[in-house]
Every structure is written in C-alpha cells, then in structure tokens.
C-alpha cells in the first residue's frame, strides 16, 4: 500500500467504515486523502487513475449493492437471450 500511487475505492465513505487495512495506513500517514479516488470518478474521467504503466494502483473493493444489481440485470438479459433458466414466480 505504501508504494501505491493511487488507491481506488468503491466509495470513500464505505472504505473508511469497512476497509480495516486502509485505516491504519491513514492514521500512520502512509496513505493520504489525495491518493484515494472512487472507481466512478476514474470511469467517468473526473479523476485520473494510473498515469504510467510503472505506477502501482491498489483497488480496495468493499462491494456495493448497485454493482451486484448491475451484474444481475445483465445476467438476466443474457440468460433470456440464450433461452437459459426458468422464470420463477415472486
């Protein structure tokens, strides 16, 4: 973690609550606020991720429900297209 130029997280707030390995690094000054970027910021171009192939990026994922839902929706679409599975009443 000390060598990482960028620490990418799902959400800063979630990472502070749930990423036990980030907290000691922040407290000891091994990780500073500017190093933490959210994945969404990188994907939309608001913040840069790794700018050089030699630079180390750490992705610390706690997982978010929206990610699970996005994958589930895509899998349902693919299963329907391929005629896989069966619909269950709910």
MOPAC internal coordinates of N, CA, C and O (Angstrom, degrees):
PM7 1SCF
backbone

  N    0.0000 0     0.00 0     0.00 0    0    0    0
  C    1.4456 1     0.00 0     0.00 0    1    0    0
  C    1.5274 1   109.65 1     0.00 0    2    1    0
  O    1.2310 1   120.82 1   146.22 1    3    2    1
  N    1.2896 1   116.04 1   -33.78 1    3    2    1
  C    1.4652 1   120.45 1  -178.49 1    5    3    2
  C    1.5303 1   111.02 1   -62.63 1    6    5    3
  O    1.2310 1   120.23 1   147.99 1    7    6    5
  N    1.3361 1   117.17 1   -32.01 1    7    6    5
  C    1.4594 1   121.61 1  -177.62 1    9    7    6
  C    1.5205 1   113.39 1   -86.84 1   10    9    7
  O    1.2310 1   120.15 1   170.52 1   11   10    9
  N    1.3244 1   117.31 1    -9.48 1   11   10    9
  C    1.4602 1   120.57 1  -177.12 1   13   11   10
  C    1.5229 1   110.93 1   -72.50 1   14   13   11
  O    1.2310 1   121.03 1   -51.15 1   15   14   13
  N    1.3189 1   115.64 1   128.85 1   15   14   13
  C    1.4560 1   120.35 1   176.06 1   17   15   14
  C    1.5159 1   111.25 1   -79.70 1   18   17   15
  O    1.2310 1   121.22 1   148.78 1   19   18   17
  N    1.3294 1   115.27 1   -31.22 1   19   18   17
  C    1.4580 1   121.59 1  -179.95 1   21   19   18
  C    1.5201 1   108.27 1  -133.02 1   22   21   19
  O    1.2310 1   120.85 1   -45.43 1   23   22   21
  N    1.3253 1   115.97 1   134.57 1   23   22   21
  C    1.4646 1   121.49 1   171.47 1   25   23   22
  C    1.5193 1   105.71 1  -114.91 1   26   25   23
  O    1.2310 1   121.49 1   -68.99 1   27   26   25
  N    1.3218 1   114.76 1   111.01 1   27   26   25
  C    1.4552 1   121.18 1  -177.11 1   29   27   26
  C    1.5283 1   108.74 1   -96.45 1   30   29   27
  O    1.2310 1   120.50 1   -47.87 1   31   30   29
  N    1.3207 1   116.65 1   132.13 1   31   30   29
  C    1.4657 1   121.88 1  -177.94 1   33   31   30
  C    1.5328 1   109.06 1  -128.97 1   34   33   31
  O    1.2310 1   120.90 1   -20.27 1   35   34   33
  N    1.3392 1   115.88 1   159.73 1   35   34   33
  C    1.4648 1   120.27 1   174.71 1   37   35   34
  C    1.5199 1   109.38 1   -62.79 1   38   37   35
  O    1.2310 1   121.21 1   131.91 1   39   38   37
  N    1.3082 1   115.29 1   -48.09 1   39   38   37
  C    1.4579 1   123.16 1  -176.19 1   41   39   38
  C    1.5307 1   107.74 1  -152.34 1   42   41   39
  O    1.2310 1   120.14 1   -48.48 1   43   42   41
  N    1.3196 1   117.34 1   131.52 1   43   42   41
  C    1.4653 1   119.81 1   179.42 1   45   43   42
  C    1.5300 1   111.11 1   -58.39 1   46   45   43
  O    1.2310 1   120.89 1   133.50 1   47   46   45
  N    1.3249 1   115.91 1   -46.50 1   47   46   45
  C    1.4712 1   119.70 1  -177.17 1   49   47   46
  C    1.5220 1   111.11 1   -61.92 1   50   49   47
  O    1.2310 1   120.29 1   135.92 1   51   50   49
  N    1.3267 1   117.04 1   -44.08 1   51   50   49
  C    1.4633 1   120.81 1   179.22 1   53   51   50
  C    1.5179 1   110.53 1   -66.00 1   54   53   51
  O    1.2310 1   120.57 1   139.02 1   55   54   53
  N    1.3013 1   116.51 1   -40.98 1   55   54   53
  C    1.4637 1   120.14 1  -179.65 1   57   55   54
  C    1.5222 1   111.22 1   -61.58 1   58   57   55
  O    1.2310 1   120.33 1   140.45 1   59   58   57
  N    1.3207 1   116.97 1   -39.55 1   59   58   57
  C    1.4661 1   119.88 1   178.83 1   61   59   58
  C    1.5246 1   111.94 1   -66.77 1   62   61   59
  O    1.2310 1   120.35 1   147.50 1   63   62   61
  N    1.3294 1   116.93 1   -32.50 1   63   62   61
  C    1.4694 1   120.16 1   179.82 1   65   63   62
  C    1.5259 1   112.04 1   -81.52 1   66   65   63
  O    1.2310 1   120.01 1   144.18 1   67   66   65
  N    1.3334 1   117.59 1   -35.82 1   67   66   65
  C    1.4546 1   119.75 1  -167.27 1   69   67   66
  C    1.5275 1   116.45 1  -115.87 1   70   69   67
  O    1.2310 1   119.49 1   165.66 1   71   70   69
  N    1.3107 1   118.58 1   -14.34 1   71   70   69
  C    1.4618 1   120.37 1  -177.06 1   73   71   70
  C    1.5233 1   109.77 1   -94.98 1   74   73   71
  O    1.2310 1   121.15 1   -93.83 1   75   74   73
  N    1.3142 1   115.40 1    86.17 1   75   74   73
  C    1.4608 1   120.95 1  -177.00 1   77   75   74
  C    1.5086 1   114.26 1   -57.44 1   78   77   75
  O    1.2310 1   119.87 1   151.41 1   79   78   77
  N    1.3250 1   117.86 1   -28.59 1   79   78   77
  C    1.4632 1   119.70 1  -179.23 1   81   79   78
  C    1.5261 1   112.62 1   -78.73 1   82   81   79
  O    1.2310 1   119.35 1   161.29 1   83   82   81
  N    1.3386 1   118.84 1   -18.71 1   83   82   81
  C    1.4582 1   120.49 1   177.82 1   85   83   82
  C    1.5277 1   112.59 1   -80.85 1   86   85   83
  O    1.2310 1   120.50 1   146.21 1   87   86   85
  N    1.3194 1   116.64 1   -33.79 1   87   86   85
  C    1.4668 1   120.04 1  -175.52 1   89   87   86
  C    1.5242 1   113.88 1   -59.99 1   90   89   87
  O    1.2310 1   118.91 1   131.32 1   91   90   89
  N    1.3262 1   119.68 1   -48.68 1   91   90   89
  C    1.4652 1   118.57 1   177.98 1   93   91   90
  C    1.5239 1   112.61 1   -61.47 1   94   93   91
  O    1.2310 1   120.45 1   143.55 1   95   94   93
  N    1.3269 1   116.75 1   -36.45 1   95   94   93
  C    1.4662 1   119.71 1   179.06 1   97   95   94
  C    1.5256 1   110.75 1   -64.84 1   98   97   95
  O    1.2310 1   120.04 1   140.34 1   99   98   97
  N    1.3183 1   117.53 1   -39.66 1   99   98   97
  C    1.4670 1   121.00 1   176.46 1  101   99   98
  C    1.5234 1   110.63 1   -65.51 1  102  101   99
  O    1.2310 1   120.80 1   134.15 1  103  102  101
  N    1.3369 1   116.07 1   -45.85 1  103  102  101
  C    1.4637 1   120.48 1  -178.20 1  105  103  102
  C    1.5195 1   112.40 1   -63.41 1  106  105  103
  O    1.2310 1   120.21 1   145.27 1  107  106  105
  N    1.3189 1   117.21 1   -34.73 1  107  106  105
  C    1.4658 1   121.10 1  -178.19 1  109  107  106
  C    1.5262 1   112.98 1   -89.75 1  110  109  107
  O    1.2310 1   120.56 1  -179.28 1  111  110  109
  N    1.3339 1   116.53 1     0.72 1  111  110  109
  C    1.4601 1   119.86 1   178.32 1  113  111  110
  C    1.5179 1   114.18 1    78.94 1  114  113  111
  O    1.2310 1   119.95 1  -168.42 1  115  114  113
  N    1.3159 1   117.70 1    11.58 1  115  114  113
  C    1.4695 1   120.42 1   178.58 1  117  115  114
  C    1.5175 1   111.88 1   -81.29 1  118  117  115
  O    1.2310 1   120.91 1   164.00 1  119  118  117
  N    1.3065 1   115.87 1   -16.00 1  119  118  117
  C    1.4602 1   122.72 1   179.09 1  121  119  118
  C    1.5159 1   106.82 1  -133.76 1  122  121  119
  O    1.2310 1   120.52 1   -49.65 1  123  122  121
  N    1.3240 1   116.60 1   130.35 1  123  122  121
  C    1.4625 1   118.70 1   178.99 1  125  123  122
  C    1.5290 1   109.90 1  -114.76 1  126  125  123
  O    1.2310 1   121.24 1   -17.29 1  127  126  125
  N    1.3073 1   115.23 1   162.71 1  127  126  125
  C    1.4631 1   122.30 1  -174.29 1  129  127  126
  C    1.5231 1   112.73 1   -53.06 1  130  129  127
  O    1.2310 1   119.83 1   139.23 1  131  130  129
  N    1.3247 1   117.92 1   -40.77 1  131  130  129
  C    1.4588 1   121.37 1  -177.15 1  133  131  130
  C    1.5141 1   114.42 1   -65.03 1  134  133  131
  O    1.2310 1   120.37 1   160.17 1  135  134  133
  N    1.3091 1   116.89 1   -19.83 1  135  134  133
  C    1.4618 1   120.63 1   179.19 1  137  135  134
  C    1.5162 1   112.56 1   -77.51 1  138  137  135
  O    1.2310 1   119.99 1   157.01 1  139  138  137
  N    1.3354 1   117.62 1   -22.99 1  139  138  137
  C    1.4638 1   120.27 1  -176.89 1  141  139  138
  C    1.5162 1   109.82 1   -88.86 1  142  141  139
  O    1.2310 1   120.95 1   -60.23 1  143  142  141
  N    1.3192 1   115.78 1   119.77 1  143  142  141
  C    1.4594 1   121.33 1   175.53 1  145  143  142
  C    1.5226 1   108.18 1  -125.13 1  146  145  143
  O    1.2310 1   120.72 1   -29.73 1  147  146  145
  N    1.3045 1   116.23 1   150.27 1  147  146  145
  C    1.4584 1   120.01 1   177.87 1  149  147  146
  C    1.5236 1   109.39 1   -86.85 1  150  149  147
  O    1.2310 1   121.11 1   -36.05 1  151  150  149
  N    1.3151 1   115.48 1   143.95 1  151  150  149
  C    1.4563 1   121.69 1  -179.97 1  153  151  150
  C    1.5256 1   110.88 1   -54.65 1  154  153  151
  O    1.2310 1   119.92 1   137.25 1  155  154  153
  N    1.3137 1   117.75 1   -42.75 1  155  154  153
  C    1.4648 1   121.28 1   179.05 1  157  155  154
  C    1.5218 1   112.45 1   -60.23 1  158  157  155
  O    1.2310 1   120.15 1   143.27 1  159  158  157
  N    1.3358 1   117.32 1   -36.73 1  159  158  157
  C    1.4671 1   121.09 1   178.21 1  161  159  158
  C    1.5253 1   111.19 1   -64.86 1  162  161  159
  O    1.2310 1   120.99 1   141.13 1  163  162  161
  N    1.3268 1   115.72 1   -38.87 1  163  162  161
  C    1.4664 1   120.09 1   179.08 1  165  163  162
  C    1.5337 1   109.64 1   -69.31 1  166  165  163
  O    1.2310 1   120.53 1   135.24 1  167  166  165
  N    1.3333 1   116.58 1   -44.76 1  167  166  165
  C    1.4636 1   120.66 1  -177.16 1  169  167  166
  C    1.5284 1   112.86 1   -63.19 1  170  169  167
  O    1.2310 1   120.19 1   143.82 1  171  170  169
  N    1.3361 1   117.24 1   -36.18 1  171  170  169
  C    1.4630 1   119.00 1  -178.57 1  173  171  170
  C    1.5306 1   112.30 1   -91.90 1  174  173  171
  O    1.2310 1   119.79 1   179.20 1  175  174  173
  N    1.3282 1   118.01 1    -0.80 1  175  174  173
  C    1.4557 1   121.31 1   176.37 1  177  175  174
  C    1.5135 1   115.33 1    86.41 1  178  177  175
  O    1.2310 1   119.98 1  -174.20 1  179  178  177
  N    1.3381 1   117.65 1     5.80 1  179  178  177
  C    1.4646 1   120.34 1   179.59 1  181  179  178
  C    1.5264 1   112.16 1   -70.44 1  182  181  179
  O    1.2310 1   120.49 1   148.21 1  183  182  181
  N    1.3280 1   116.67 1   -31.79 1  183  182  181
  C    1.4759 1   122.74 1   177.18 1  185  183  182
  C    1.5158 1   107.99 1  -132.25 1  186  185  183
  O    1.2310 1   121.05 1   -27.32 1  187  186  185
  N    1.3113 1   115.60 1   152.68 1  187  186  185
  C    1.4635 1   118.98 1   179.17 1  189  187  186
  C    1.5154 1   109.97 1   -90.46 1  190  189  187
  O    1.2310 1   121.32 1   -32.85 1  191  190  189
  N    1.2892 1   115.08 1   147.15 1  191  190  189
  C    1.4561 1   121.71 1   172.50 1  193  191  190
  C    1.5141 1   106.86 1   -94.07 1  194  193  191
  O    1.2310 1   120.88 1    48.39 1  195  194  193
  N    1.2865 1   115.92 1  -131.61 1  195  194  193
  C    1.4598 1   120.70 1   179.71 1  197  195  194
  C    1.5239 1   109.44 1   -72.14 1  198  197  195
  O    1.2310 1   120.29 1   -50.89 1  199  198  197
  N    1.3103 1   117.06 1   129.11 1  199  198  197
  C    1.4590 1   122.03 1  -177.71 1  201  199  198
  C    1.5208 1   112.49 1  -103.75 1  202  201  199
  O    1.2310 1   120.58 1   176.10 1  203  202  201
  N    1.3162 1   116.49 1    -3.90 1  203  202  201
  C    1.4543 1   121.43 1  -176.23 1  205  203  202
  C    1.5260 1   108.01 1  -149.22 1  206  205  203
  O    1.2310 1   119.28 1   -43.32 1  207  206  205
  N    1.3319 1   118.98 1   136.68 1  207  206  205
  C    1.4731 1   120.43 1  -177.34 1  209  207  206
  C    1.5322 1   113.73 1   -60.80 1  210  209  207
  O    1.2310 1   120.01 1   159.87 1  211  210  209
  N    1.3054 1   117.58 1   -20.13 1  211  210  209
  C    1.4650 1   121.20 1   179.91 1  213  211  210
  C    1.5309 1   112.01 1   -85.40 1  214  213  211
  O    1.2310 1   120.87 1   165.31 1  215  214  213
  N    1.2954 1   115.93 1   -14.69 1  215  214  213
  C    1.4669 1   121.23 1  -177.64 1  217  215  214
  C    1.5270 1   110.24 1   -76.58 1  218  217  215
  O    1.2310 1   120.32 1   -38.56 1  219  218  217
  N    1.3006 1   116.99 1   141.44 1  219  218  217
  C    1.4646 1   121.95 1  -178.39 1  221  219  218
  C    1.5209 1   109.48 1   -95.11 1  222  221  219
  O    1.2310 1   121.36 1   -48.47 1  223  222  221
  N    1.3379 1   114.99 1   131.53 1  223  222  221
  C    1.4629 1   121.74 1   174.99 1  225  223  222
  C    1.5141 1   107.88 1  -118.63 1  226  225  223
  O    1.2310 1   120.50 1   -48.22 1  227  226  225
  N    1.3072 1   116.64 1   131.78 1  227  226  225
  C    1.4638 1   122.05 1   176.44 1  229  227  226
  C    1.5190 1   107.91 1  -108.05 1  230  229  227
  O    1.2310 1   120.36 1   -53.51 1  231  230  229
  N    1.3445 1   116.91 1   126.49 1  231  230  229
  C    1.4581 1   119.99 1   175.04 1  233  231  230
  C    1.5111 1   107.84 1  -104.89 1  234  233  231
  O    1.2310 1   120.84 1   -64.71 1  235  234  233
  N    1.3175 1   116.00 1   115.29 1  235  234  233
  C    1.4626 1   123.23 1  -179.48 1  237  235  234
  C    1.5223 1   106.93 1  -107.38 1  238  237  235
  O    1.2310 1   120.54 1   -78.04 1  239  238  237
  N    1.3327 1   116.57 1   101.96 1  239  238  237
  C    1.4542 1   120.88 1  -174.81 1  241  239  238
  C    1.5217 1   111.23 1  -106.36 1  242  241  239
  O    1.2310 1   121.09 1   -53.30 1  243  242  241
  N    1.3188 1   115.52 1   126.70 1  243  242  241
  C    1.4553 1   120.40 1   172.68 1  245  243  242
  C    1.5187 1   109.72 1   -98.97 1  246  245  243
  O    1.2310 1   120.70 1   169.17 1  247  246  245
  N    1.3028 1   116.26 1   -10.83 1  247  246  245
  C    1.4560 1   120.66 1  -177.76 1  249  247  246
  C    1.5148 1   110.41 1    78.20 1  250  249  247
  O    1.2310 1   121.41 1   -37.87 1  251  250  249
  N    1.2870 1   114.91 1   142.13 1  251  250  249
  C    1.4567 1   120.50 1   179.05 1  253  251  250
  C    1.5227 1   107.79 1  -133.26 1  254  253  251
  O    1.2310 1   120.43 1   -33.71 1  255  254  253
  N    1.3000 1   116.78 1   146.29 1  255  254  253
  C    1.4600 1   121.50 1  -177.54 1  257  255  254
  C    1.5192 1   111.74 1   -56.41 1  258  257  255
  O    1.2310 1   119.76 1   143.47 1  259  258  257
  N    1.3174 1   118.06 1   -36.53 1  259  258  257
  C    1.4638 1   120.86 1  -178.90 1  261  259  258
  C    1.5289 1   110.81 1   -62.17 1  262  261  259
  O    1.2310 1   120.36 1   146.11 1  263  262  261
  N    1.3304 1   116.91 1   -33.89 1  263  262  261
  C    1.4674 1   119.74 1   177.50 1  265  263  262
  C    1.5263 1   110.17 1   -66.48 1  266  265  263
  O    1.2310 1   120.54 1   136.40 1  267  266  265
  N    1.3102 1   116.57 1   -43.60 1  267  266  265
  C    1.4630 1   120.78 1   178.60 1  269  267  266
  C    1.5227 1   110.49 1   -62.19 1  270  269  267
  O    1.2310 1   120.37 1   137.97 1  271  270  269
  N    1.3289 1   116.89 1   -42.03 1  271  270  269
  C    1.4583 1   120.87 1   179.77 1  273  271  270
  C    1.5244 1   111.74 1   -65.35 1  274  273  271
  O    1.2310 1   120.08 1   138.78 1  275  274  273
  N    1.3168 1   117.45 1   -41.22 1  275  274  273
  C    1.4666 1   120.80 1   179.27 1  277  275  274
  C    1.5225 1   110.83 1   -62.02 1  278  277  275
  O    1.2310 1   120.25 1   136.74 1  279  278  277
  N    1.3229 1   117.13 1   -43.26 1  279  278  277
  C    1.4688 1   120.90 1   178.05 1  281  279  278
  C    1.5283 1   110.31 1   -65.20 1  282  281  279
  O    1.2310 1   120.21 1   137.26 1  283  282  281
  N    1.3251 1   117.20 1   -42.74 1  283  282  281
  C    1.4671 1   121.14 1  -179.36 1  285  283  282
  C    1.5293 1   111.20 1   -61.83 1  286  285  283
  O    1.2310 1   120.30 1   135.92 1  287  286  285
  N    1.3201 1   117.04 1   -44.08 1  287  286  285
  C    1.4685 1   120.69 1   179.27 1  289  287  286
  C    1.5242 1   110.10 1   -61.11 1  290  289  287
  O    1.2310 1   120.37 1   135.67 1  291  290  289
  N    1.3072 1   116.90 1   -44.33 1  291  290  289
  C    1.4753 1   120.71 1   179.44 1  293  291  290
  C    1.5239 1   111.13 1   -63.51 1  294  293  291
  O    1.2310 1   120.03 1   138.31 1  295  294  293
  N    1.3263 1   117.55 1   -41.69 1  295  294  293
  C    1.4649 1   120.89 1   179.67 1  297  295  294
  C    1.5254 1   111.85 1   -65.18 1  298  297  295
  O    1.2310 1   119.91 1   141.35 1  299  298  297
  N    1.3234 1   117.77 1   -38.65 1  299  298  297
  C    1.4654 1   120.98 1   177.55 1  301  299  298
  C    1.5308 1   109.69 1   -63.39 1  302  301  299
  O    1.2310 1   120.31 1   135.84 1  303  302  301
  N    1.3192 1   117.02 1   -44.16 1  303  302  301
  C    1.4700 1   120.63 1   178.69 1  305  303  302
  C    1.5246 1   110.33 1   -59.94 1  306  305  303
  O    1.2310 1   120.19 1   132.33 1  307  306  305
  N    1.3246 1   117.24 1   -47.67 1  307  306  305
  C    1.4667 1   121.07 1  -179.90 1  309  307  306
  C    1.5257 1   111.78 1   -63.13 1  310  309  307
  O    1.2310 1   120.40 1   138.08 1  311  310  309
  N    1.3362 1   116.83 1   -41.92 1  311  310  309
  C    1.4661 1   120.36 1   179.59 1  313  311  310
  C    1.5248 1   110.57 1   -62.80 1  314  313  311
  O    1.2310 1   119.89 1   137.61 1  315  314  313
  N    1.3092 1   117.82 1   -42.39 1  315  314  313
  C    1.4696 1   120.99 1   178.64 1  317  315  314
  C    1.5218 1   111.07 1   -64.48 1  318  317  315
  O    1.2310 1   120.51 1   137.23 1  319  318  317
  N    1.3286 1   116.63 1   -42.77 1  319  318  317
  C    1.4602 1   120.72 1   179.48 1  321  319  318
  C    1.5332 1   111.51 1   -60.77 1  322  321  319
  O    1.2310 1   120.53 1   144.97 1  323  322  321
  N    1.3174 1   116.59 1   -35.03 1  323  322  321
  C    1.4572 1   121.71 1  -176.34 1  325  323  322
  C    1.5364 1   113.07 1   -96.50 1  326  325  323
  O    1.2310 1   120.76 1  -177.54 1  327  326  325
  N    1.3271 1   116.16 1     2.46 1  327  326  325
  C    1.4497 1   120.19 1   178.99 1  329  327  326
  C    1.5196 1   113.66 1    66.63 1  330  329  327
  O    1.2310 1   120.61 1  -147.94 1  331  330  329
  N    1.3174 1   116.44 1    32.06 1  331  330  329
  C    1.4663 1   121.17 1  -178.71 1  333  331  330
  C    1.5254 1   110.66 1   -98.99 1  334  333  331
  O    1.2310 1   120.99 1   -27.04 1  335  334  333
  N    1.3241 1   115.72 1   152.96 1  335  334  333
  C    1.4589 1   121.96 1   174.66 1  337  335  334
  C    1.5165 1   112.13 1    74.55 1  338  337  335
  O    1.2310 1   121.68 1     5.70 1  339  338  337
  N    1.3132 1   114.40 1  -174.30 1  339  338  337
  C    1.4644 1   119.29 1   176.34 1  341  339  338
  C    1.5182 1   108.84 1  -145.41 1  342  341  339
  O    1.2310 1   122.19 1   -34.79 1  343  342  341
  N    1.3113 1   113.42 1   145.21 1  343  342  341
  C    1.4537 1   120.19 1   179.91 1  345  343  342
  C    1.5256 1   109.28 1   -72.38 1  346  345  343
  O    1.2310 1   120.58 1   -43.47 1  347  346  345
  N    1.2994 1   116.50 1   136.53 1  347  346  345
  C    1.4562 1   122.23 1   176.30 1  349  347  346
  C    1.5259 1   108.90 1  -113.96 1  350  349  347
  O    1.2310 1   120.44 1   -37.54 1  351  350  349
  N    1.3237 1   116.76 1   142.46 1  351  350  349
  C    1.4687 1   118.19 1   177.97 1  353  351  350
  C    1.5314 1   109.93 1   -71.99 1  354  353  351
  O    1.2310 1   121.03 1   -35.47 1  355  354  353
  N    1.2979 1   115.63 1   144.53 1  355  354  353
  C    1.4644 1   121.02 1   174.74 1  357  355  354
  C    1.4916 1   111.89 1  -142.99 1  358  357  355
  O    1.2310 1   120.10 1   180.00 1  359  358  357

